[in-house]
Amino acid sequence: MTGRAGPILVYDRISANKRETWFLLIAFVVLLGGLVSAIVLGLGLPVGAIGIAGIVIILYALFSYFASTSVVLSISGAHEVTKEEEWEFVRRVENLCIGAGLPMPRTWVLEDSAPNAFATGRDPAHSHVVVTRGLLDKLEPIELEGVLAHELSHIGNYDIRVMTIVTVLVGVVVLISDLTLRFTVMGAGSRRSNRDKGGGGVQLILLAIAILGAILAPIVAQVLRFAVSRRREYLADASGALLCRNPEALARALEKISADPEPLEAANKATAHLYISNPLKEHSSFLNNLFSTHPDIEDRVRVLRSM
């Protein structure tokens, strides 16, 4: 493929996105570790309390990881369909899965006239593909296949697992930040600073760092989450084009989906990153672009058409 800055190889795009995604995941872990360290030093919590909090956080993360798919499907309002009910949709998913060597995911339709789609699940063996009624009605069959190839690429590339882990990590950061601010309001850390008379100034500085970290960490975590999501979309576009062997079909589908004026009623900020095209189109500003879950459609189409 050829771009404005010279040749663009699809495998280079895939490799670059994988490297950048792992870098951002490592940044998540570093952020989480730094936040916990700031809380321990700033609030002066006893070791026993840290152990209990750690157990609670681990249980919360595990529950969120295994329950996330059911929650997402429930929020979307989609219903499961069979080949007899939606022949064109399910048959194309089957054919693409055979070509990709993937197990057949469960197929769902969301009764909404806005065209869009997403994939979810923990891994290929526990995966789901959801399309809206608008996608089935408004796209040509070859364009629908391009969208399905994109979503199956999310499954085959384990993007669904990556995004589930990222979402859980963000939830953990938010939970820790909230607990930190609650402990601070209740006066945790002040008693120790009173006892440690010789180091009260240092303790106050550490407490201020902990509070600042608790305020800023969720914002930074969300920015990292959206950055990972944008990397995943480029990767799925590239590998989806390889799977369906028709990058132009996916490019046309993206243009139609992004140009459609109808809002997707079931989408919200918690699930927007899952969809092939950002379903939250109401506002456009610098901050919304910073927190956008998707790269620009124009750039995605340009890359696809250069393949």
C-alpha positions in Angstrom: 0.0 0.0 0.0 1.2 3.6 -0.6 0.5 6.6 1.5 1.4 10.3 1.4 4.7 9.7 3.0 5.7 6.7 0.9 4.9 3.0 0.9 2.8 1.7 3.8 2.9 -2.0 4.3 -0.1 -3.5 6.1 2.1 -5.8 8.2 4.1 -2.8 9.3 0.9 -1.2 10.4 -0.2 -4.2 12.3 3.3 -4.6 14.0 3.4 -0.9 14.9 -0.1 -1.0 16.5 0.8 -4.1 18.5 4.0 -2.4 19.8 2.2 0.8 20.7 -0.7 -1.0 22.4 1.7 -3.0 24.7 3.6 0.2 25.4 0.3 1.9 26.5 -0.7 -1.2 28.6 2.7 -1.0 30.4 2.0 2.7 30.9 -1.3 1.7 32.6 0.5 -0.6 35.0 3.1 2.1 35.8 0.3 4.6 36.4 -1.5 2.2 38.7 1.7 1.4 40.6 2.6 5.0 41.0 -0.9 5.9 42.3 -0.9 3.1 44.9 2.6 4.1 46.0 1.5 7.7 46.4 -1.5 6.6 48.4 0.5 4.4 50.8 3.1 7.1 51.4 0.7 10.0 51.5 -2.0 8.5 53.7 0.2 6.4 55.9 -2.2 3.5 55.8 -1.3 0.4 57.8 0.0 -2.6 56.0 -3.1 -4.7 56.9 -5.4 -2.1 55.3 -3.3 -2.1 52.1 -3.6 -5.9 52.0 -7.4 -5.9 52.4 -7.7 -3.1 49.8 -5.5 -5.2 47.4 -7.8 -8.2 47.8 -10.9 -6.1 47.2 -9.3 -4.6 44.1 -8.3 -8.0 42.7 -11.8 -9.4 43.3 -13.3 -6.3 41.6 -11.1 -6.7 38.6 -11.8 -10.4 38.2 -15.6 -9.8 38.5 -15.4 -6.9 36.0 -13.4 -9.0 33.6 -15.8 -12.0 33.5 -19.0 -10.0 33.8 -18.1 -7.3 31.3 -19.4 -9.1 28.2 -22.8 -9.8 29.7 -23.1 -6.2 30.9 -22.2 -4.8 27.5 -24.7 -7.0 25.7 -27.4 -6.1 28.2 -26.8 -2.4 27.9 -26.8 -2.6 24.1 -30.3 -4.1 24.0 -29.3 -6.5 21.2 -31.0 -9.9 20.6 -29.3 -13.1 19.4 -30.1 -14.3 15.9 -29.7 -17.5 13.9 -29.0 -18.2 10.3 -32.6 -18.9 9.7 -33.5 -15.4 11.0 -30.7 -13.4 9.4 -29.3 -15.4 6.6 -27.1 -12.8 4.9 -25.5 -11.7 8.2 -24.8 -15.0 9.8 -23.7 -16.7 6.6 -21.1 -14.1 5.9 -19.8 -14.4 9.5 -19.5 -18.1 9.0 -17.6 -17.8 5.7 -15.2 -15.2 7.1 -14.6 -17.3 10.2 -13.6 -20.3 8.0 -11.2 -18.1 6.1 -9.7 -16.7 9.3 -9.6 -20.0 11.2 -11.8 -18.6 14.0 -14.5 -20.3 16.0 -18.0 -19.1 15.1 -19.0 -16.2 17.4 -22.6 -15.7 18.6 -24.4 -13.3 16.4 -26.7 -10.4 17.6 -28.8 -7.7 16.0 -29.5 -4.4 17.7 -32.8 -2.9 16.5 -31.6 0.6 15.7 -31.7 2.4 12.4 -28.2 3.9 12.8 -25.6 1.7 11.0 -22.9 0.4 13.3 -21.3 -2.8 14.7 -19.1 -4.1 17.4 -17.5 -7.2 18.7 -17.1 -8.2 22.4 -16.0 -11.2 24.5 -13.0 -12.5 26.5 -11.4 -14.5 23.6 -12.4 -16.1 20.3 -14.1 -19.0 22.0 -16.3 -16.6 24.0 -16.9 -13.9 21.4 -20.0 -12.1 20.0 -20.6 -9.9 16.9 -23.3 -7.3 17.1 -24.7 -5.3 14.2 -27.5 -2.8 14.0 -30.5 -3.1 11.9 -29.4 0.0 10.1 -26.1 -1.7 9.1 -28.0 -4.6 7.6 -30.5 -2.3 5.7 -28.1 0.4 4.5 -25.0 -1.3 3.4 -24.4 -3.4 0.3 -23.6 -7.0 0.9 -19.9 -6.6 0.1 -19.7 -3.5 2.4 -21.3 -5.6 5.2 -18.7 -8.2 4.7 -16.0 -5.6 5.1 -17.5 -4.5 8.4 -17.8 -8.1 9.6 -14.2 -8.7 8.6 -13.2 -5.7 10.7 -15.1 -7.0 13.7 -13.8 -10.6 13.3 -10.3 -9.1 13.2 -10.9 -7.5 16.6 -11.7 -11.1 17.8 -8.7 -12.8 16.0 -6.3 -10.1 17.2 -7.5 -10.5 20.7 -8.5 -6.8 20.7 -11.7 -7.8 22.6 -9.5 -9.1 25.5 -7.1 -6.1 25.4 -10.0 -3.6 25.5 -11.7 -5.6 28.3 -8.4 -5.5 30.3 -7.9 -1.8 29.6 -11.5 -1.0 30.7 -11.0 -3.0 33.9 -7.7 -1.2 34.6 -9.4 2.1 34.1 -12.1 1.0 36.6 -9.5 0.0 39.1 -7.7 3.4 38.8 -11.0 5.2 39.3 -11.9 3.0 42.3 -8.5 3.6 43.9 -8.8 7.3 43.3 -12.2 7.5 44.8 -11.2 5.5 47.9 -8.1 7.8 48.3 -10.3 11.0 48.2 -12.8 9.4 50.7 -9.9 8.5 53.1 -8.6 12.0 52.8 -12.0 13.6 53.6 -12.3 11.3 56.6 -8.9 12.5 57.8 -6.8 9.4 57.1 -3.1 10.2 57.3 -3.6 13.2 59.6 -3.3 11.1 62.7 0.0 9.6 61.6 1.3 13.1 60.6 0.5 14.2 64.2 2.4 11.2 65.6 5.4 11.7 63.4 6.1 15.2 64.7 9.6 15.3 63.2 8.3 14.6 59.6 5.0 16.4 59.5 6.1 18.6 56.6 7.2 15.6 54.5 3.9 13.8 55.3 1.9 16.8 54.2 3.8 16.9 50.9 3.2 13.2 50.4 -0.5 13.6 51.2 -0.8 16.4 48.7 0.9 14.2 46.1 -1.5 11.4 46.8 -4.5 13.7 46.5 -3.2 15.2 43.2 -2.6 11.7 41.9 -6.1 10.6 42.9 -7.6 13.6 41.0 -5.4 13.3 37.8 -5.0 9.5 37.5 -8.6 8.8 36.2 -8.1 11.5 33.6 -4.8 10.1 32.4 -6.2 6.5 32.5 -9.1 7.5 30.3 -6.7 9.2 27.8 -4.6 6.0 27.7 -7.7 3.9 27.3 -8.8 5.9 24.3 -5.3 5.8 22.8 -5.3 2.0 23.0 -8.8 2.0 21.4 -7.6 4.1 18.5 -4.6 1.8 17.9 -7.0 -1.2 17.9 -9.1 0.4 15.2 -6.2 0.9 12.8 -5.1 -2.7 13.4 -8.6 -4.1 12.8 -8.9 -2.0 9.6 -5.7 -3.4 8.2 -6.2 -7.1 9.2 -9.9 -6.9 8.2 -9.0 -5.7 4.7 -6.6 -8.7 4.5 -9.4 -11.0 5.6 -12.1 -9.8 3.2 -9.5 -9.0 0.4 -11.4 -5.8 -0.4 -10.2 -2.7 1.4 -12.4 -0.5 -0.8 -15.5 -2.2 0.5 -14.5 -1.5 4.1 -13.6 2.1 3.1 -17.0 2.7 1.5 -18.7 1.1 4.6 -16.9 3.5 6.9 -17.9 6.5 4.8 -21.5 5.5 4.9 -21.6 4.8 8.6 -19.8 8.0 9.6 -22.0 10.1 7.2 -25.3 8.7 8.5 -27.1 11.4 10.6 -29.1 9.1 12.8 -28.0 8.8 16.4 -27.4 5.4 17.9 -29.7 5.4 20.9 -28.2 2.5 22.7 -24.6 3.9 22.7 -23.1 5.7 25.6 -19.6 6.8 26.7 -18.9 3.5 28.5 -19.5 1.4 25.3 -18.7 3.9 22.5 -15.1 2.5 22.1 -16.5 -0.9 21.0 -18.2 0.3 17.8 -16.5 0.4 14.4 -17.3 4.1 14.1 -17.8 6.5 17.0 -21.6 6.5 17.7 -21.4 9.7 19.8 -21.6 12.4 17.1 -23.3 15.2 18.9 -20.4 17.3 19.8 -17.1 18.2 18.2 -14.3 20.1 20.1 -10.7 19.8 21.1 -11.5 18.0 24.3 -13.9 15.6 22.6 -11.2 14.8 20.0 -8.7 14.2 22.8 -11.0 11.8 24.5 -12.2 10.3 21.2 -12.3 6.5 21.1 -11.7 6.4 17.3 -9.3 7.8 14.8 -10.6 10.1 12.1 -12.6 8.3 9.5 -10.8 10.3 6.7 -7.5 8.9 7.8 -8.8 5.3 8.1 -10.3 5.5 4.7 -7.1 7.0 3.2 -5.0 4.1 4.6 -7.5 1.5 3.3 -7.5 3.0 -0.2 -3.8 3.1 -0.3 -3.7 -0.7 0.1 
